[in-house]
Each structure stands twice: as structure tokens, then as C-alpha cells.
Amino acid sequence: MEDLPADARAYVCRLLEAYRTTPGTAGVVRRPDRILAAQLHQRGVALEAVENAFVLAAVRRTIRPNGAPPLGTIRSLAYFLPVIEEVLTSSIRPDYFRYLRQKLERLPETR
């Protein structure tokens, strides 16, 4: 990561910290995650879109039908790629993501 420009390093660090602290993840960052984060920066994917995808996926995984079998731990940033693409191509309003963040903060399983 030392060969990245300062703005790219800041983007990657912030993205990986958000990923690491997203409910349902292992809380560990691996080399492929760093590479993917740098690729997202290179593609020009807004950090806000990635963070919104983390929130959307975390809420979807947390709010499930009663009796549904537990989901496994997320061990790769790549897990979120389809949700990132969904956020990028959708017209979901920012208010909805704020609502989801508040909902996620209130759920006991995600603390």
C-alpha cells in the first residue's frame, strides 16, 4: 500500500476500517481485501457508496425471518461487490441509508 498516492491510501484505510467493523464480518483485513479496496478507488467508486453497501448488506443479514438458520461470517471484502454494484446503479435516497444506519445501531445482535 506504500506505493499508493496519499488520497488513495486514505480511501483504502477508511474503506477497510468500515469493512472491518461491519456487523457480520470477521473483523480481519487480508491482502486481497486491500487490493480490492485499491481497485475500487482506482475505479472511482465513492467511499460513501461502499459504506452504504456495507450498511445495506448488514441490515439484510441481520433482519431475517424467525427460525432462519444463522449465516456464516463474512471473510472477504469481495462478498460486498454485488451490493456495491446495486448501490451504484440504484436511486436509493441518502435518507434511507441514514435510516438503515440508525436501525443497525439499535439492533442488539450488531453491537
N, C-alpha and C positions, 0 to 999 in steps of 0.2 A: 504494500500500500504506500510505501515511501515514494514511489515514482509517480504518484498521482498529484495533480495540482492541489493547492490548499483548499479551494472550493469543493473539489471532488472528495478530498479526504473528509471534510466536514460533513458533506452529504452522506458518505458511506458510514461514517461513525454514528451520525444521528439515526440513519435508517436501521443500522444493525442494533443499536440500543433499543429502538422501538420494537424491532423484531424480537429481541431477546426478552423483553418484558411483556410481550403479548401473551395473554392467557392462553394456555393450551400448548405453548412451545416448550421445548426442553430447557430453554434459558441458556443455551450454549451456541456460540457462533463458530462455524467451521470455515475453512478456506474456501470451499465452493460458495458459501454464503457471501463472503467478501467479494469474490469475483462477480457474482450475480449483482450485488449492490452496485459495484463499479459499472457494470453493463447497463443497469437501469439509469445511472447518472449519465452515462455516455449517450443513451437513447433520448435523454431529456425528459424522463418521466419525473413529474413533480413529486417532491417528497410528501406533500400533503395527500396526493392520490394514493401513494403507497401506504401511508399511515391510515388513511380511510379504509383501504382494503384490509389492513390488519384488524381494524375495529369491526368491519362488516363480517369477516370470517369468524372472529372470536365470538361475536354475538350469535351467529348462526350455529356455531358448535356448542354454545352454552345453553341456548334456549331450544330445547328439544322435547319431544313428547315424553310423558312419564313412561317409565319402563324401557325406554330405548337403551340399547347396550352402550356402554361407555366408549368414547372414541379414543384412539391412541394418541400419543404425544406427537406433536409436530416437530420433526427433527431437521427440517430443511426450509430455507427461505423460498425455494422453488415451489413449495406447496402453495404459496400465495399467488403465483403467477396468473392463474386463471381469474382470480378475484381482482388482481391489479388491472388486468385487461378489461374486466367487467366494469370496474370503476371508471377507467379511462374512456370507455365507449358509452357510458350511461349518462343520463341527465339528472342524476340524483342531486338534490339541493344540499348545500352545506349544512343547513339546519337539521337535516335528517341525520347526518354523521355526528353532529353535536348531541342530538337526542340519543343516538346509539352509544356514544361515549358515556353519557350520564347513566344510561341503563346498565352498561357493563360495570361501571363503578359501584353500582348498588347491588349487584349480584354477589351473594356470599361465596360462590364457588370460584370466583375470579380473583379473590384477594390473597 
